[in-house]
Amino acid sequence: MSFYHNYIGTLSIPTAEKEALLDPKMLSEHHLYLHLISYLAPAFPEISSAQLESLSLNSYLYFRFLLCFDQLIDSSHFPLGEMRLSFEFYEKAMRGLAALYPEGSPFWEQFSNLKSRYFNSVISEKKGSHKKEEMTPELFQEIAIGKSAMSLAAVDSLACLAGSNLRRDELIDCISQLHIGLQYMDDIDDFKLDFKEGQWTYPMSLTQMYLKQNGIVTQDPALLHTYLYVSGIAQKNLGLAIAHFEKSALIASSAGLSSFASFLEKQISSCQSHLQEVEDLFLKTEIKSQKSFSILKYNSLDSSIENALGYLAKNIEDSTEWTDFMTSAGQSTTWTSAYIGMQLAEIDNSNPLLKPVLQKVISISSNAFNGAMIQDGDSSSFLVGFQQKMGFDTDLTQRNWLAFMNVDGGWVTYRDPTTLRKKLDLPVSVSVKGWTNSHACVSAAAAYVLADIPSLRLDFEISCLHLASLLEYKTHWSSYWWTSDVYATSFGIQALSHHSELKSRCETPALWLANEQETSGYWSNPATQEPSAFYTALAIKALHAYDAKAFDKSITKGVDWLLKNQMTDGSWLTTRILRIPATDVLDPSSVKRWRKSSFGVNCIVDDHNRLFTTSTVLNTLYQLTKSTASC
């Protein structure tokens, strides 16, 4: 890809424009067209490296020109600066191709035929968007291959340079199968945008047929998108995309194009992940529909605790683990089970549910969000806390856990950026510092667990000093992974309240917490502006730990609200409390929009099983009954 960077360096344009042309995200999206020549090159060993580099640059610049052309005909507003650059790219590409292929070369006739095929497909697509007639599978594939016709030129260009058409037909088929698969994917991914811009696509045609057959009338993009999945159309088309990618990968492998085959395997994996997300989303919807939405009337503290315990007992998977929070990594198992186990063990470590859960969590060596992810600091903190509350030996777990602590006392979620990138399949160009830097919410939870482990008193001291240093010029601690700073502040107060010399530093954060309470008694989720039982329970527990007497009014109002808002099944309603920033996001406040979605990054996710929230509320309510009894 250095060929493109070197060329951009020669352009007489402002630095800002050069940076935009080298934007890592954009280049990642253009990966196929930057590497297509090098992917195909092993099939043509006769071609020199200098010719391959020149062809790679010229073919990519021509692709960039076509991209601008597509945008121009699709939009009435097109920046003149981009238009100027697109012509610059076109002229450079044509001069470069002319140097590689002299007049009279068969390449030019093939190139001309492919251009005609491309334009005919664009015209056919535009006519379809205007008429919005039923689109057949045959027409869809014809347009998909036609729109990718200039990519087929890569095969012809290499064959002409090598002076051999030996593998031409199979490689043309390989590229065609790939682009049919990509078109299936793009039409699903861009469904809402295509509808908004008046584009007529194959899945849109199928969705309209489905609505007509079922007597449904709507032009709402969001509803149409829902029906795309409810009808099974999206899933079927993703399955077809996989089939075409597999055909392409088979050809690439038989032709000895190992790098190209690896790229195609990633496309297959991406489609399979999308299908899994769809399946997970339907599962999440089913789970949520089975929950109670009726408030338990005439609730007392004792009955509330009993009902919450019953809810947690009924919602344990195969009696060995709790699951919650649906994300792109799947549902959380280990992290959720360790957290809930710690909450319950603080109440009563003789609860018969706990030993099987702890044994299951310990048997999974990853100490992670779930078995598919790598070990993280938070999951490890909660596992150590769970073990410690259960009276189990934590020596071995502690050694792995302490690896997430920095020298300054800050705690990180992930330690090894290389392993993290590999797990997330991220290129080196994408920063993961947001996930590998220390954060107050992770550090506070770790310090909270450390407070009860005498053998790690020095680590507790260092972690508390770090938390105290974060308060300089601030009124409270900030959360990274959570939608409210209540989380980090609650655990921070609870940790420092165990430190005789630093407890006084909690006064300002405690006042901040109290001031965040709404007049009705709850603490809200700032990401959704909804009452949050989770944040309410955390805030109450922190105020109680710091100075129950001074904050008695806030605590009483909060508990009263919790008792009045428990559901008849023993749970509390949840909101989107978990925040998943992109790996390069250092400051969550820099994200302009958080998507309400279970998948991807820069999104906010709910504990759809209500287990995280319910166990947190249960723990808080029990702490209050225990303190009342001791009085």
Secondary structure, 3 states (H helix, E strand, C coil): CHHHHHHHHHCCCCHHHHHHHCCHHHHHHCHHHHHHHHHHHHHCCCCCHHHHHHHHHHHHHHHHHHHHHHHHHHCCCCCHHHHHHHHHHHHHHHHHHHHHCCCCCHHHHHHHHHHHHHHHHHHHHHHHHHHCCCCCHHHHHHHHHHHCHHHHHHHHHHHHHHCCCCCHHHHHHHHHHHHHHHHHHHHHHCHHHHHHCCCCCHHHHHHHHHHHHCCCCCCCHHHHHHHHHHCCHHHHHHHHHHHHHHHHHHHHHHCCCHHHHHHHHHHHHHHHHHHHHHHHHHHHHHHHHCCCCCECCCCCHHHHHHHHHHHHHHCCECCCECCEEEECCEEECHHHHHHHHHHHHHHCCCCCCHHHHHHHHHHCCCCCCCCCCCCCHHHHHHHHHHHHHHCCCCHHHHHHHHCCECCCCCEECCCCHHHHHHHHCCCCCCCCHHHHCECHHHHHHHHHHHCCCHHHHHHHHHHHHHHHHHCCCCCCCCCCCECCCHHHHHHHHHHHCCCCCCHHHHHHHHHHHHHHCCCCCCEEECCCCEEEHHHHHHHHHHHHHHHCCCCHHHHHHHHHHHHHCEECCCCECCCEEEEECCCCCCCHHHCCCCEECCCCCCEEEECCCCHHHHHHHHHHHHHHHHHHHHC
